[in-house]
């Protein structure tokens, strides 16, 4: 597994990098035999350290976790525990996902835009939004169950995906009542 361990405006020493590789490697190997890479970012906000970890699996699934503490090692340990808990919860589904899928998840490219927030009290001159940034997004081709699992593993409130069965673009999202919503335009009448 490839590791990218970085710090935002803080120095990351060799001892911490070795600790991260050892601990995160053992957590991921317990539940997934084919991880491809891990990205761990440390940052500091006031007196608190923050550790964000993202692990990409060979099938295209991604797991993310975040930990905060007053010490940098404790922040990583909290992040590692959250990653362990997520992967343990989805262990059976991850193993079934590996067995059912012989090829990695297919990713399609799409444009992603960040729009400026309109905070003016006057009437806008036009209804066209102001584009602040333009990026490339990847849309995975998944089943609905895999999409829900991916959304929960990533800790995201919404996931746009290409439905493997229908072929159309679908959306799953977390609802305020705790359930998961699914938008499938192909089945609308």
C-alpha positions in Angstrom: 0.0 0.0 0.0 1.2 3.5 -0.8 1.1 6.1 1.9 1.1 9.9 1.5 1.5 11.4 5.0 1.6 15.2 5.0 1.2 18.1 7.4 -0.5 21.4 6.8 1.9 24.0 8.1 3.4 21.5 10.7 6.4 19.2 10.5 5.7 15.5 10.4 8.7 13.5 11.7 9.9 10.0 10.8 8.6 8.5 14.0 5.0 9.7 13.4 5.2 8.5 9.7 6.4 5.0 10.9 3.6 4.9 13.5 0.9 5.9 10.9 2.2 3.3 8.4 2.2 0.5 11.0 -1.1 1.2 12.7 -3.1 2.2 9.7 -1.7 -0.7 7.7 -2.7 -3.2 10.4 -6.3 -1.7 10.6 -6.8 -1.8 6.8 -5.3 -5.3 6.3 -7.7 -6.8 8.8 -10.7 -5.9 6.7 -9.5 -5.4 3.2 -6.8 -7.4 1.6 -6.4 -5.1 -1.4 -5.9 -1.5 -0.4 -4.1 0.6 -3.0 -3.2 3.9 -1.2 -3.7 5.9 1.9 -3.6 9.7 2.3 -3.2 11.0 5.8 -3.1 14.8 6.5 -2.3 16.4 9.8 -3.2 20.0 10.7 -3.4 22.2 13.7 -6.2 24.5 14.7 -5.5 26.6 17.8 -4.5 24.0 20.5 -6.0 21.0 18.7 -4.5 18.7 16.2 -6.6 17.2 13.4 -5.9 14.0 11.5 -7.8 13.1 8.3 -7.3 9.8 6.6 -8.6 8.5 3.3 -8.0 4.9 2.2 -8.7 3.9 -1.4 -9.5 0.2 -2.0 -8.7 -1.5 -5.3 -12.3 -1.9 -6.1 -12.9 1.8 -6.2 -14.4 2.2 -2.7 -13.0 4.9 -0.4 -13.1 5.0 3.4 -12.5 8.3 5.3 -12.1 9.1 9.0 -11.1 12.2 11.0 -9.8 12.5 14.5 -9.1 15.5 16.8 -7.1 15.8 20.0 -4.7 18.0 21.9 -1.7 15.7 20.9 -0.8 14.7 17.4 -0.5 10.9 18.2 -3.8 11.0 20.0 -5.4 12.7 17.0 -4.1 9.9 14.7 -5.2 7.2 17.2 -8.8 8.6 17.2 -8.8 8.7 13.4 -7.5 5.1 13.3 -10.2 3.9 15.7 -12.9 5.5 13.5 -11.5 3.9 10.4 -11.3 0.5 12.2 -15.0 0.9 13.3 -16.1 1.8 9.8 -14.3 -1.0 8.1 -15.5 -3.5 10.8 -19.1 -2.4 10.3 -18.8 -3.0 6.5 -16.5 -6.0 6.6 -19.1 -8.5 5.3 -20.3 -6.1 2.6 -16.7 -5.2 1.6 -15.9 -8.9 1.2 -19.0 -9.6 -0.8 -18.2 -6.6 -2.9 -14.8 -8.0 -3.7 -16.3 -11.4 -4.6 -19.1 -10.1 -6.8 -16.9 -7.6 -8.7 -14.1 -9.0 -10.8 -13.1 -5.6 -12.2 -12.5 -2.3 -10.4 -15.3 0.2 -10.2 -15.6 2.1 -13.5 -15.3 5.9 -13.1 -16.7 8.5 -15.5 -15.5 12.1 -15.6 -17.7 15.0 -15.0 -17.3 18.8 -14.5 -17.7 20.1 -10.9 -18.2 23.8 -10.1 -18.1 25.9 -7.0 -20.6 28.7 -7.2 -20.3 32.0 -5.3 -22.7 32.5 -2.5 -25.0 35.4 -3.3 -25.2 37.6 -0.2 -26.5 40.8 -1.8 -29.7 42.3 -0.7 -30.4 44.0 -4.0 -32.0 42.3 -7.0 -29.4 40.4 -9.0 -28.8 41.7 -12.5 -29.0 38.2 -13.9 -29.8 34.8 -12.6 -26.5 33.3 -13.8 -24.4 32.2 -10.9 -20.8 33.3 -10.5 -18.4 30.4 -10.9 -15.6 30.5 -8.3 -13.8 27.2 -9.3 -14.0 24.5 -11.8 -12.8 20.9 -11.1 -13.0 17.4 -12.5 -15.2 15.0 -10.5 -15.3 11.2 -10.8 -18.7 9.5 -10.9 -18.5 5.8 -10.0 -20.6 3.1 -11.6 -22.1 1.2 -8.7 -25.2 -0.7 -7.5 -27.5 1.2 -5.1 -26.3 -0.9 -2.1 -22.7 -0.1 -3.0 -23.5 3.6 -3.4 -25.1 3.7 0.1 -22.1 1.9 1.6 -19.7 4.2 -0.2 -21.5 7.3 1.0 -21.5 6.1 4.6 -17.8 5.0 4.4 -16.9 8.5 3.0 -19.0 10.3 5.7 -20.6 12.3 2.9 -24.2 13.6 3.0 -24.8 12.8 -0.7 -23.3 10.6 -3.5 -23.9 10.9 -7.2 -23.3 7.6 -9.1 -24.1 5.8 -12.3 -26.5 3.0 -11.6 -25.1 -0.3 -12.9 -28.5 -1.8 -13.5 -30.3 1.2 -15.2 -27.3 3.0 -16.6 -28.6 6.4 -15.6 -27.2 8.9 -13.1 -28.7 8.4 -9.6 -28.3 10.1 -6.2 -28.3 8.7 -2.7 -28.5 11.1 0.3 -28.9 11.2 4.0 -32.3 12.4 5.1 -33.0 14.5 8.2 -34.9 11.6 9.7 -31.8 9.3 9.6 -32.9 7.3 6.6 -31.3 7.2 3.2 -33.0 8.7 0.2 -32.5 7.5 -3.4 -33.3 9.5 -6.5 -33.6 7.4 -9.7 -34.8 9.5 -12.7 -35.1 6.4 -14.9 -38.1 5.1 -12.9 -40.1 8.4 -12.9 -43.3 8.4 -14.8 
